[in-house]
Amino acid sequence: MPKAGTVPFALLASALAAVAHAGPLAPPPGPIAPSMKTLEQVEPRIPIGPDTTPGDPANSTYRITQPGSYYLTEDLVGEVDKIGILIEASDVTVDLRGFTLTGQPAVSLAWPAIYANFGRTNISVHDGTVVGWSGGGVFLDPDPLFDPGTARGEVRRLRVRDCGGDGIRCEQNSIVEDCVVAGCDGYGIRLTRDGGRVSRCLVIGSSLTGILTNIDSVVEMCTARENGTGGIGVGSRSVVVGCTAENNGGPGSAGISVGIGCSVRDCVSSSNNDQGLRIAGDSTVTGCVSRNNGGEGYVDQTGVGSFEGIVFDKCIAYQNGEEGFNLQQSAQLSACIANQNTLCGFLVEDGSTLTRCTSTDNAQCGITALDALRLSGCVVAGNGTGGVIAGQYCSVEGTLVRANMGDGLELGAGATVRNCEIISNTGNGIDGSSGMLIDACTVELNGLRGIDGTEDCRILNCLVRDNVDSGIHVSSYAYISGNQVITNGGDVGEAGIRVFEGCRVESNMLKGNFRGVRMDDNRNVVVRNTFILNGGPQLEDVNMNNQNAPAPVTLLGADSWANIEH
């Protein structure tokens, strides 16, 4: 063991060997070269200024002619009749670095603040403010009608206000993100060709449409307010998601307007001068709200053509100045709500389908449709001029129609009504036509007749009670069976069941009606019915005129046969 204070020989030898193999300590001959990178090497950008990007005396303050990354070093005050920054090269990035470009009133030519010349591509402008340019804000699309223009432009984090033309205008496949555009005398943001995207932008007070794009575009999480001819408009096959349009437009405009084959999701359109959402065929609308607009909440702009109907899911139309939903043929709506609109809640054309929809407290009819309506699981209540008015060959199933002013259901020929509740409407509960089938429905407390039909109707297994006039009233060749008809017909001449010619009334229970059955014409058959305490002062269970066949019946209560006339 080594003594204290001594160094072991092996350790000492190792240290000496390391010293022997070290490099020379003296510096090499000659001047010392720098080892750090230059600023241009770290960030190879070019300042925008009179020395690096001199303008064209005829048309621009600054002019970029080579690809590269450029940045502004101070605020720019525009010159009369000149572009602020003219871009005449592709593959250019312009960083405004938070500075402001301020325009001057035009004398002869109105130019925008930033302008990309014909055919330039891959241009990006970001992080600054543009104010008061008479020709517009940022144009990466110099000639949208006659030139292919600037493709793949990018505009991010700009504030553009009080410009004389469009605020931001780009070409195909361009991106505009996180911008604010206010008070421009044109479109707020405009993508003139297909494939663009506008995200998280706010556009206020443009004289034309706030955001306008072409086909195959996306507008997401944007707000458009107080723009002159509409809030947001997109071309066919586009997507609008999470957007808000408020207080936009004049007559004929819309808060949000989309072309054919679009998807609109989770948007709000409110307090616009005319329509809330204007949609074309083959489109889908999901989770949207349209409220307090001067015209329709939702309107179909498809026009003539072989397009499929619009599909709506979980949409709301509230307090609009015309219909809540005004749609063309083959519309499909599920879980939608129309409430307190000035005209009808839903106005749809042939072949439309409403499933689990609600139409309440609209000033006119709850649902108005043409032929072949399909209505299932809906609620129609408290509307001003009727519950449901529809044409021929309609189907209504599992629907509550309650407390509407006028008829509950008013349907054309060949209608089918199953498992519905028709309650407390001021007119007829069901006002039908020929060939109608009504099965397993509750029809009660209506202000006129419970069920009113014409010829060839079938009324089966219904509960019909407490209607002011007749419970069931049909004209000819009807089949009425398995119904419970109770306390109907308070007016003189009415009855639980009233028929005219060639009807068969079979296996019904009639109780407490003004009359049980009244037959006003020939060749009717009444068979296997049960009568309980029908009749007012005359205690009439069956009242027959002309040549009718009183087949066996069961009479409970007062002896009413003396009152039969035939």
C-alpha positions in Angstrom: 0.0 0.0 0.0 1.5 3.4 -1.0 2.2 5.9 1.7 0.1 9.0 2.2 1.1 11.9 -0.1 2.7 9.8 -2.7 1.5 9.3 -6.4 1.3 5.8 -7.7 3.9 5.1 -10.5 1.2 3.8 -13.0 -0.8 7.0 -12.7 2.2 9.2 -13.2 3.3 7.2 -16.2 -0.2 7.6 -17.8 -0.2 11.4 -17.3 3.2 11.7 -18.9 2.2 9.7 -21.9 -0.9 11.9 -22.5 1.4 15.0 -22.5 3.7 13.4 -24.9 0.9 12.8 -27.5 -0.8 16.3 -27.3 -0.7 18.7 -30.4 1.4 21.8 -30.6 0.4 24.7 -28.4 1.7 27.5 -30.7 -0.9 29.0 -33.2 -0.4 28.5 -37.0 1.4 31.2 -38.9 -0.6 33.9 -40.7 -3.7 36.0 -39.8 -6.6 34.4 -37.9 -9.7 33.7 -40.1 -13.2 34.2 -38.7 -15.0 31.0 -37.7 -18.6 32.4 -37.4 -21.2 32.6 -40.3 -22.3 36.0 -41.7 -25.8 37.2 -41.1 -26.5 36.6 -44.8 -25.4 33.0 -44.3 -27.5 32.5 -41.2 -30.6 34.2 -42.7 -30.0 34.9 -46.4 -32.6 37.7 -46.7 -32.6 40.9 -48.6 -33.8 44.2 -47.1 -36.3 46.1 -49.2 -35.0 49.5 -50.0 -33.9 51.9 -52.7 -30.5 50.3 -53.0 -31.5 46.6 -53.0 -34.9 46.8 -54.7 -35.2 50.1 -56.5 -38.6 50.8 -58.0 -39.6 51.6 -61.5 -40.0 55.4 -61.7 -43.1 54.8 -63.9 -45.1 52.5 -61.6 -43.5 51.4 -58.3 -41.7 52.5 -55.2 -39.9 49.2 -54.8 -39.5 46.4 -57.3 -38.4 42.8 -56.7 -37.0 41.1 -59.8 -35.2 38.0 -58.5 -36.3 35.0 -56.4 -35.5 35.2 -52.7 -36.6 36.2 -49.3 -37.1 39.9 -48.7 -38.0 42.0 -45.6 -39.2 45.5 -44.9 -37.1 47.6 -42.6 -39.5 50.5 -42.0 -43.0 51.8 -42.7 -43.7 52.5 -46.4 -45.6 55.6 -47.4 -46.9 55.2 -51.0 -46.3 57.5 -53.9 -49.2 58.8 -56.0 -50.2 56.5 -58.8 -47.5 53.9 -57.9 -47.5 50.3 -56.5 -45.8 50.1 -53.2 -44.0 46.8 -53.8 -44.0 45.3 -57.3 -43.1 41.6 -57.6 -41.7 40.5 -61.0 -40.2 37.2 -60.0 -41.5 33.8 -58.9 -40.4 32.1 -55.6 -40.5 35.3 -53.5 -41.2 35.7 -49.8 -41.9 39.2 -48.5 -41.8 39.7 -44.7 -43.3 43.0 -43.7 -42.0 42.6 -40.1 -45.0 44.4 -38.6 -44.5 47.6 -40.6 -47.3 49.5 -42.3 -47.8 50.3 -46.0 -49.8 53.5 -46.2 -51.3 54.5 -49.6 -52.0 57.9 -51.2 -55.1 59.0 -53.1 -54.8 58.2 -56.8 -54.7 60.9 -59.4 -54.8 58.8 -62.7 -54.1 55.2 -61.9 -55.2 53.3 -58.8 -52.6 50.6 -57.8 -52.6 48.2 -54.8 -49.9 48.2 -52.1 -48.4 44.9 -53.2 -48.8 43.6 -56.8 -47.4 40.4 -58.4 -47.0 40.7 -62.1 -48.3 38.3 -64.7 -47.6 34.6 -64.4 -45.6 34.7 -61.1 -45.8 31.6 -58.8 -45.0 30.7 -55.2 -45.2 34.1 -53.7 -45.6 34.6 -49.9 -46.5 37.9 -48.1 -46.9 38.0 -44.3 -46.9 40.0 -41.0 -47.8 43.6 -41.7 -50.5 46.2 -42.2 -51.8 47.7 -45.5 -53.9 50.9 -45.2 -55.6 53.3 -47.6 -54.4 52.1 -51.1 -56.7 53.3 -53.7 -56.3 50.3 -56.0 -56.5 47.6 -53.3 -54.4 45.8 -50.7 -52.4 42.7 -51.7 -52.8 41.3 -55.3 -51.2 38.0 -56.1 -53.6 37.8 -59.1 -53.0 40.7 -61.4 -55.3 39.7 -64.3 -57.9 37.1 -63.2 -59.8 37.1 -66.5 -57.1 36.8 -69.1 -53.9 35.5 -67.5 -53.1 32.3 -65.6 -52.0 34.6 -62.8 -50.1 33.8 -59.7 -50.5 30.2 -58.5 -49.8 29.0 -55.0 -49.7 32.4 -53.4 -49.6 32.6 -49.6 -50.9 35.6 -47.5 -50.6 35.3 -43.7 -51.1 37.6 -40.7 -52.0 40.8 -42.6 -54.2 43.6 -41.6 -55.7 45.3 -44.6 -58.1 48.2 -44.3 -59.7 51.1 -46.1 -58.4 50.2 -49.6 -60.1 51.2 -52.8 -60.4 47.7 -54.4 -60.2 44.2 -53.1 -58.4 43.7 -49.8 -56.6 40.5 -50.7 -56.7 38.7 -54.1 -55.0 35.5 -55.0 -54.9 32.9 -57.7 -55.4 29.1 -57.8 -54.2 26.9 -54.9 -53.5 29.9 -52.8 -53.7 30.2 -49.0 -54.9 33.1 -46.9 -54.6 32.7 -43.2 -55.1 34.8 -40.0 -55.8 38.0 -41.8 -58.1 40.9 -40.9 -59.7 42.9 -43.8 -61.9 45.9 -43.1 -63.6 48.6 -45.1 -62.4 47.8 -48.6 -64.2 49.0 -51.6 -64.4 45.6 -53.4 -64.2 42.1 -52.1 -62.6 41.5 -48.8 -60.7 38.3 -49.7 -61.0 36.9 -53.2 -59.6 33.7 -54.7 -60.2 33.9 -58.4 -59.5 30.3 -59.3 -59.8 26.8 -58.0 -58.2 25.0 -55.1 -57.6 27.8 -52.5 -58.0 27.9 -48.8 -59.0 30.8 -46.4 -58.5 30.1 -42.7 -59.2 32.1 -39.5 -59.8 35.4 -41.2 -62.1 38.3 -40.3 -63.6 40.4 -43.0 -65.7 43.5 -42.1 -67.4 46.2 -44.2 -66.3 45.3 -47.7 -68.6 46.9 -50.4 -68.9 43.5 -52.2 -68.8 40.0 -50.7 -66.6 39.5 -47.7 -64.9 36.2 -48.8 -65.3 34.9 -52.3 -63.6 31.8 -53.7 -63.8 29.6 -56.7 -64.4 25.8 -57.1 -62.7 23.1 -54.9 -61.9 25.6 -52.2 -62.0 25.6 -48.4 -63.1 28.4 -46.1 -62.7 27.5 -42.4 -63.1 29.3 -39.1 -63.7 32.7 -40.7 -66.1 35.6 -39.8 -67.7 37.9 -42.4 -69.7 40.9 -41.1 -71.4 43.9 -42.6 -70.2 43.3 -46.2 -72.3 44.8 -49.0 -73.3 41.8 -51.3 -72.9 38.8 -49.0 -70.7 37.3 -46.3 -69.1 34.2 -47.8 -69.4 32.7 -51.3 -67.7 29.6 -52.6 -67.8 27.7 -55.9 -68.8 24.1 -56.5 -67.2 21.2 -54.6 -66.0 23.4 -51.8 -66.1 23.2 -48.0 -67.2 25.8 -45.5 -66.7 24.9 -41.9 -66.9 26.7 -38.6 -67.7 30.1 -40.2 -69.9 33.0 -39.1 -71.7 35.4 -41.4 -73.5 38.4 -39.8 -75.3 41.5 -41.0 -74.2 41.1 -44.6 -75.7 42.1 -47.9 -78.6 43.8 -49.6 -81.6 42.3 -51.4 -80.9 39.0 -53.1 -77.7 38.4 -51.1 -76.9 35.7 -48.6 -74.8 35.3 -45.5 -73.2 32.1 -46.9 -73.7 31.0 -50.5 -72.3 27.8 -52.0 -72.3 26.0 -55.3 -73.1 22.5 -56.4 -71.7 19.6 -54.4 -70.4 21.5 -51.4 -70.2 20.7 -47.7 -71.2 23.3 -45.1 -70.6 22.3 -41.4 -71.0 24.0 -38.1 -71.6 27.5 -39.5 -73.8 30.4 -38.2 -75.5 32.9 -40.5 -77.4 35.6 -38.6 -79.1 39.0 -39.2 -78.2 39.2 -42.8 -80.3 41.5 -45.0 -81.7 38.7 -47.1 -81.0 34.9 -47.0 -79.1 33.1 -44.4 -77.6 30.2 -46.3 -78.0 29.7 -50.1 -77.1 26.2 -51.2 -77.1 24.3 -54.5 -77.8 20.6 -55.2 -75.7 17.6 -54.3 -74.6 19.5 -51.2 -74.7 18.6 -47.5 -75.3 21.0 -44.6 -74.6 19.8 -41.1 -74.9 21.5 -37.7 -75.6 25.0 -39.0 -77.7 27.8 -37.5 -79.6 30.4 -39.6 -81.4 33.0 -37.6 -82.9 36.5 -37.8 -82.2 36.9 -41.5 -84.4 39.1 -43.6 -85.3 36.3 -46.1 -85.2 32.5 -45.9 -83.0 30.8 -43.4 -81.9 28.2 -46.0 -82.7 28.4 -49.7 -82.0 26.0 -52.6 -80.4 27.8 -55.6 -80.0 24.7 -57.8 -82.4 25.8 -60.5 -83.2 23.6 -63.4 -81.0 20.5 -63.7 -80.6 16.8 -62.8 -79.0 17.4 -59.4 -79.7 15.4 -56.3 -81.4 17.2 -53.4 -79.6 18.9 -50.6 -79.0 16.9 -47.4 -79.5 18.7 -44.1 -78.6 17.3 -40.7 -79.1 19.0 -37.3 -79.7 22.4 -38.7 -81.7 25.2 -37.1 -83.7 28.0 -38.7 -84.9 30.6 -36.2 -86.8 33.9 -36.6 -86.1 34.4 -40.3 -88.1 36.9 -42.4 -89.4 34.3 -44.8 -89.4 30.4 -44.7 -87.0 28.7 -42.4 -86.1 26.1 -45.1 -87.1 26.8 -48.8 -85.9 23.8 -50.8 -86.4 22.2 -54.2 -87.1 18.5 -55.0 -85.6 15.5 -53.2 -84.3 17.5 -50.2 -83.4 15.2 -47.2 -83.6 16.7 -43.7 -82.9 14.9 -40.4 -83.1 16.4 -36.9 -83.6 19.9 -38.2 -85.6 22.7 -36.4 -87.6 25.5 -37.8 -88.9 27.9 -35.2 -90.7 31.3 -35.3 -90.1 32.0 -38.9 -92.3 34.6 -40.6 -93.6 32.3 -43.3 -93.5 28.4 -43.3 -91.1 26.5 -41.2 -90.3 24.1 -44.1 -91.2 24.6 -47.8 -90.1 21.6 -49.9 -90.8 20.3 -53.4 -91.5 16.8 -54.7 -89.9 13.7 -53.2 -88.5 15.4 -50.1 -87.9 13.5 -46.8 -88.1 15.0 -43.2 -87.0 12.7 -40.4 -87.1 13.7 -36.7 -87.6 17.4 -37.6 -89.4 20.0 -35.6 -91.4 22.9 -36.9 -92.9 25.1 -34.2 -94.5 28.5 -33.8 -94.0 29.7 -37.4 -96.4 32.4 -38.6 -97.6 30.3 -41.5 -97.7 26.6 -42.0 -95.3 24.2 -40.2 -94.5 22.1 -43.3 -95.6 22.7 -46.9 -94.6 20.2 -49.6 -95.5 19.1 -53.1 -96.0 15.4 -54.0 -94.4 12.3 -52.4 -93.4 13.9 -49.1 -91.9 11.4 -46.6 -92.4 12.6 -43.0 -91.3 10.5 -40.0 -90.8 11.1 -36.3 -91.4 14.8 -36.6 -93.1 17.4 -34.3 -95.3 20.1 -35.9 -96.8 22.5 -33.3 -98.2 26.0 -32.8 -97.9 27.1 -36.4 -100.1 29.9 -37.7 -101.9 28.6 -40.8 -101.7 24.8 -40.5 -99.5 21.9 -39.5 -98.6 20.0 -42.6 -99.9 20.8 -46.1 -98.7 18.4 -48.8 -99.7 17.0 -52.2 -100.3 13.5 -53.5 -98.8 10.2 -52.4 -97.3 11.5 -49.2 -96.4 9.4 -46.2 -96.6 10.7 -42.6 -95.5 8.3 -39.8 -94.9 8.7 -36.1 -95.4 12.4 -36.1 -97.0 14.7 -33.5 -99.1 17.5 -35.1 -100.5 19.7 -32.3 -102.1 23.1 -31.6 -101.7 24.5 -35.1 -104.1 27.2 -36.4 -106.0 25.5 -39.2 -105.9 21.8 -40.2 -103.3 19.5 -38.6 -102.7 17.5 -41.8 -103.9 18.6 -45.2 -102.9 15.9 -47.7 -103.6 15.1 -51.3 -104.7 11.8 -52.9 -103.1 8.5 -52.0 -101.6 9.7 -48.7 -100.7 7.3 -45.9 -100.8 8.4 -42.2 -99.6 5.9 -39.5 -99.0 6.1 -35.8 -99.4 9.8 -35.6 -100.9 12.1 -32.9 -103.1 14.9 -34.3 -104.2 16.9 -31.4 -105.8 20.3 -30.7 -105.6 21.9 -34.1 -108.2 24.6 -34.8 -109.4 23.0 -38.1 -109.7 19.4 -39.1 -107.3 17.0 -37.5 -106.7 15.2 -40.8 -108.1 16.7 -44.0 -107.4 14.2 -46.7 -108.5 13.3 -50.2 -109.2 10.1 -52.2 -107.3 6.8 -51.6 -106.1 7.8 -48.2 -104.9 5.3 -45.6 -105.0 6.3 -41.9 -103.8 3.6 -39.4 -103.3 3.6 -35.7 -103.5 7.3 -35.2 -104.7 9.4 -32.3 -106.9 12.3 -33.5 -108.4 14.3 -30.7 -109.6 17.8 -29.6 -109.5 19.3 -33.0 -111.7 22.3 -33.8 -113.6 20.8 -36.7 -113.6 17.2 -37.8 -111.2 14.6 -36.6 -110.7 12.9 -39.9 -112.2 14.3 -43.1 -111.7 12.3 -46.3 -113.3 11.7 -49.7 -113.7 8.4 -51.6 -111.8 5.1 -51.3 -110.3 5.9 -47.9 -109.3 3.3 -45.3 -109.4 4.4 -41.7 -108.2 1.7 -39.3 -107.4 1.2 -35.6 -107.5 4.9 -34.7 -108.5 6.7 -31.5 -110.8 9.6 -32.5 -112.2 11.6 -29.7 -113.4 15.0 -28.5 -113.4 16.6 -31.9 -115.9 19.5 -32.3 -117.5 18.1 -35.5 -117.7 14.5 -36.7 -115.0 12.2 -35.5 -114.7 10.5 -39.0 -116.3 12.1 -42.1 -115.9 10.4 -45.5 -117.8 10.5 -48.7 -117.9 7.2 -50.6 -116.5 3.7 -50.8 -114.5 4.0 -47.6 -113.6 1.2 -45.2 -113.7 2.2 -41.5 -112.7 -0.5 -39.0 -111.3 -1.1 -35.6 -111.5 2.5 -34.4 -112.5 4.0 -31.1 -114.7 7.0 -31.7 -115.6 8.9 -28.6 -117.5 12.1 -27.7 -117.3 13.7 -31.1 -119.8 15.9 -32.9 -121.1 18.6 -30.7 -122.8 20.4 -33.6 -126.3 19.3 -34.8 -126.0 16.9 -37.7 -122.5 15.6 -36.8 -121.7 12.1 -35.6 -118.9 9.9 -34.4 -118.7 8.4 -38.0 -120.5 10.1 -40.9 -120.5 8.5 -44.3 -122.2 9.0 -47.6 -122.3 6.2 -50.3 -121.0 2.7 -50.5 -119.0 2.7 -47.2 -118.4 -0.2 -44.8 -118.3 0.6 -41.1 -117.1 -2.4 -39.2 -116.0 -3.4 -35.7 -115.7 0.1 -34.3 -116.5 1.2 -30.8 -118.6 4.5 -30.7 -119.2 6.1 -27.4 -120.8 9.4 -26.3 -120.9 11.0 -29.7 -123.7 13.3 -30.8 -124.7 10.4 -33.0 -122.9 7.1 -33.4 -123.1 6.7 -37.2 -124.7 8.9 -39.7 -125.3 7.7 -43.3 -126.4 10.3 -45.9 -126.6 8.2 -49.0 -127.1 4.7 -50.4 -125.5 1.3 -50.1 -123.6 1.6 -46.8 -123.0 -1.3 -44.5 -122.7 -1.0 -40.7 -121.6 -4.3 -39.1 -120.2 -5.6 -35.7 -119.9 -2.1 -34.1 -120.4 -1.3 -30.5 -122.5 1.7 -29.5 -122.3 3.2 -26.0 -124.5 6.2 -25.0 -124.3 8.1 -28.3 -126.8 10.8 -29.0 -127.7 14.2 -27.7 -131.3 15.0 -27.0 -132.5 12.4 -29.6 -130.2 9.6 -28.3 -129.3 8.4 -31.8 -126.8 5.6 -32.2 -127.4 5.1 -35.9 -129.1 7.6 -38.3 -129.8 6.1 -41.8 -131.3 7.7 -44.9 -132.2 5.9 -48.2 -131.2 2.3 -48.9 -128.7 1.3 -46.2 -128.2 -2.1 -44.6 -128.4 -2.1 -40.8 -126.3 -5.3 -40.2 -126.2 -6.6 -36.6 -124.9 -4.2 -34.0 -124.5 -4.1 -30.3 -126.4 -1.3 -28.5 -125.5 -0.5 -24.9 -127.5 2.1 -22.9 -130.7 3.6 -24.2 -132.8 1.8 -26.8 -132.1 3.8 -29.9 -133.5 1.6 -32.7 -136.6 3.7 -32.7 -134.5 6.6 -34.1 -133.2 4.7 -37.1 -134.4 6.0 -40.4 -133.9 4.1 -43.6 
